[in-house]
């Protein structure tokens, strides 16, 4: 990996760390972080596939009250670096996914340290605000956010200095039963993400589109653009039929479709 690529990877890791608390541009999401790292290192396609698989896992990660979710940013960045250092072959995606899970849990320790430091910074910001020193408040705030970026950038930079040959030798020394088991386990965890998505959006109106999508996925001659165009056409057809069919027995209302969430959104 060239020096420029390494610098760009560290920048992406820094942005992903900040976005873990800002949630503005979603750089910490695995699909985006893995894609950006793949773009700057020349492994775009396999990294997009890795990011998509990790994203399905991260769908179930959410902060609930004082409970902090596993660190999606560190999982995405670190597993992608390991994946690229090991050769970036598509067959190794399963192993990279399995490695991402413990990395995400380890990221909780780093974010705990940074959040503890942030408490002290908040007290300093309170003192600056009491003195009406808004410039000082801004500076301390930027420092706190930068610490969130460094908690991902520093481990990423450290991993980049590990020789690729050492990573390949380590992964190559793993027995077949372990690598196969990690691949199978990673695939099973991804299935949980798919199940969550289906559970959230599935209704009797949506199930036909699931069936069509799985059928089209088996047609290898269709490009991604063609599948997207078919999906857009089906969406427009559905919206057109829904608007015309809503003026029937319901007295001009499209509610009571069997999807409670859809009814609430329609009423809203």
C-alpha positions in Angstrom: 0.0 0.0 0.0 1.4 3.4 -1.0 2.1 6.2 1.4 -0.7 8.3 -0.1 -3.2 5.5 0.2 -2.2 5.1 3.9 -2.7 8.8 4.6 -6.1 8.7 2.9 -7.1 5.6 4.9 -6.2 7.4 8.2 -8.2 10.4 7.0 -11.2 8.2 6.4 -10.7 6.6 9.8 -10.6 10.0 11.4 -13.8 11.1 9.8 -15.5 7.8 10.7 -14.5 8.2 14.3 -16.0 11.7 14.5 -19.2 10.6 12.7 -19.7 8.0 15.4 -20.9 10.8 17.6 -22.0 13.4 15.1 -24.2 11.3 12.8 -24.3 14.0 10.1 -22.7 12.4 7.0 -22.7 8.7 8.2 -19.0 8.1 7.5 -19.0 5.6 10.4 -21.5 3.3 8.7 -19.7 0.2 7.4 -21.0 0.5 3.9 -19.6 4.0 3.5 -16.4 3.5 5.5 -15.4 0.3 3.8 -16.3 1.7 0.4 -14.1 4.8 0.9 -11.2 2.7 2.1 -11.6 0.4 -0.9 -11.7 3.4 -3.2 -8.4 4.9 -1.9 -6.6 1.6 -1.8 -7.8 0.2 -5.2 -10.0 -2.6 -3.8 -13.4 -0.9 -4.4 -15.6 -3.9 -5.4 -14.6 -6.4 -2.6 -14.7 -3.6 0.0 -18.2 -2.6 -1.1 -19.2 -6.2 -0.7 -17.6 -6.3 2.8 -19.2 -3.0 3.7 -22.6 -4.2 2.6 -22.3 -7.4 4.7 -21.1 -5.5 7.8 -23.9 -2.9 7.3 -26.5 -5.7 7.7 -24.9 -6.6 11.0 -24.7 -3.0 12.2 -28.4 -2.5 11.6 -29.0 -4.1 15.0 -26.6 -1.8 16.8 -28.1 1.1 18.6 -27.5 3.1 21.7 -30.3 2.5 24.2 -30.2 4.8 27.3 -26.8 4.5 28.9 -26.0 1.3 27.0 -23.6 2.0 24.1 -23.7 -0.1 21.0 -20.6 -1.8 19.6 -18.3 0.5 17.7 -19.3 0.2 14.0 -16.6 2.7 12.9 -13.7 0.6 14.4 -15.2 -2.6 13.1 -15.6 -1.3 9.6 -12.2 0.4 9.4 -10.1 -2.2 11.1 -11.7 -5.2 9.4 -11.3 -3.5 6.0 -7.6 -2.8 6.6 -7.1 -6.5 7.7 -9.0 -7.6 4.6 -6.8 -5.5 2.3 -3.6 -6.4 4.0 -4.5 -10.1 3.6 -4.8 -9.7 -0.2 -8.3 -8.3 -0.7 -9.7 -11.5 -2.2 -13.5 -11.9 -2.2 -13.2 -15.4 -0.6 -11.8 -13.8 2.5 -14.8 -11.5 3.1 -16.3 -14.0 5.5 -13.2 -14.1 7.7 -13.0 -10.3 7.7 -16.7 -10.1 8.8 -16.0 -12.5 11.7 -13.0 -10.4 12.8 -15.1 -7.3 12.8 -17.3 -8.6 15.6 -14.7 -8.7 18.4 -13.2 -5.4 17.0 -16.6 -3.7 17.5 -16.7 -4.9 21.1 -13.1 -3.8 21.6 -14.1 -0.4 20.3 -16.4 0.0 23.3 -13.3 0.3 25.5 -11.8 3.1 23.4 -15.0 5.1 23.3 -15.4 4.6 27.1 -12.0 6.3 27.5 -12.8 9.1 25.1 -16.2 9.7 26.7 -14.6 9.9 30.2 -12.2 12.5 28.9 -15.1 14.4 27.3 -16.8 14.7 30.7 -13.8 16.8 32.0 -13.8 18.8 28.7 -17.5 19.6 29.3 -16.7 21.0 32.7 -14.0 23.2 31.2 -16.5 24.4 28.5 -19.0 25.3 31.3 -16.3 27.5 32.9 -15.6 29.2 29.5 -19.3 29.7 28.9 -19.6 31.4 32.4 -16.9 33.8 31.3 -18.7 34.4 27.9 -15.7 33.1 26.1 -17.5 31.4 23.2 -14.4 31.0 21.2 -13.0 28.9 24.0 -16.2 26.8 24.0 -15.8 26.2 20.3 -12.2 25.2 20.6 -12.8 22.7 23.4 -15.7 21.3 21.5 -13.6 20.8 18.4 -11.0 19.1 20.6 -13.6 16.7 22.1 -14.8 15.8 18.6 -11.2 15.4 17.4 -10.6 12.9 20.2 -13.4 10.8 18.8 -11.7 10.8 15.4 -8.3 9.9 16.9 -9.8 6.8 18.7 -10.2 5.3 15.2 -7.4 7.0 13.3 -4.6 5.9 15.7 -5.5 2.2 15.7 -5.9 2.4 11.9 -2.5 4.0 11.5 -1.0 1.3 13.7 -2.5 -1.5 11.7 -1.3 0.0 8.5 2.3 -0.4 9.6 1.9 -4.1 10.1 3.5 -5.8 7.1 1.0 -7.3 4.7 3.1 -10.5 4.6 2.7 -10.9 8.4 -1.1 -10.6 8.0 -1.2 -13.1 5.2 1.0 -15.5 7.2 -1.2 -15.2 10.3 -4.4 -15.8 8.3 -2.7 -18.6 6.4 -1.6 -20.3 9.6 -5.2 -20.5 10.8 -6.6 -24.1 10.4 -9.3 -24.7 7.8 -12.0 -25.6 10.4 -11.5 -22.2 12.1 -11.6 -20.1 8.9 -14.6 -22.0 7.6 -16.3 -21.7 10.9 -15.7 -17.9 11.0 -17.1 -17.6 7.4 -20.2 -19.6 8.3 -20.7 -17.6 11.5 -20.2 -14.3 9.8 -22.9 -15.3 7.2 -25.3 -16.3 10.0 -24.9 -12.9 11.7 -25.6 -11.1 8.4 -28.8 -13.1 8.1 -29.9 -11.5 11.4 -29.6 -8.1 9.8 -31.8 -9.2 6.8 -34.3 -10.6 9.2 -34.5 -7.3 11.1 -35.0 -5.4 7.8 -37.8 -7.7 6.7 -39.4 -7.5 10.2 -39.4 -3.7 10.0 -40.8 -3.1 6.6 -42.6 -6.3 5.6 -46.3 -6.2 5.0 -48.7 -7.8 2.6 -48.1 -5.0 0.1 -44.3 -5.4 0.2 -44.0 -9.2 0.1 -44.5 -9.4 -3.7 -41.5 -7.0 -4.2 -39.3 -9.3 -2.0 -40.3 -12.2 -4.2 -39.5 -10.3 -7.4 -36.2 -9.1 -6.0 -35.0 -12.6 -5.1 -36.1 -13.8 -8.6 -34.2 -11.0 -10.3 -31.1 -11.6 -8.2 -30.7 -15.0 -9.8 -30.5 -13.5 -13.3 -26.8 -12.9 -13.7 -27.2 -11.1 -17.1 -28.9 -8.1 -15.4 -26.5 -5.3 -14.4 -26.9 -3.4 -11.1 -28.3 -0.4 -13.1 -30.9 -2.6 -14.8 -32.0 -4.0 -11.4 -32.2 -0.5 -10.1 -34.3 0.6 -13.1 -36.7 -2.3 -12.6 -37.0 -1.5 -8.9 -37.8 2.2 -9.7 -40.3 1.2 -12.3 -42.1 -1.2 -9.9 -42.1 1.6 -7.3 -43.7 4.1 -9.6 -46.3 1.5 -10.7 -47.1 0.7 -7.0 -47.5 4.4 -6.1 -49.7 4.9 -9.1 -51.9 2.0 -8.4 -52.1 2.9 -4.7 -53.3 6.4 -5.4 -56.0 5.1 -7.8 -57.1 2.2 -5.6 -57.3 4.4 -2.5 -60.6 6.0 -3.6 -62.6 2.8 -3.4 -64.4 1.4 -0.5 -62.5 3.4 2.1 -64.2 6.6 1.0 -61.1 8.2 -0.7 -58.7 7.1 2.0 -55.8 4.7 1.5 -55.6 3.8 5.2 -56.3 0.4 6.8 -53.9 -1.4 4.6 -52.9 -3.9 7.2 -49.6 -2.1 7.8 -50.0 0.0 11.1 -46.8 2.0 10.4 -48.0 2.8 6.9 -51.4 3.9 8.2 -49.7 6.2 10.8 -47.5 7.7 8.1 -50.4 8.2 5.7 -52.4 9.9 8.5 -49.4 12.1 9.3 
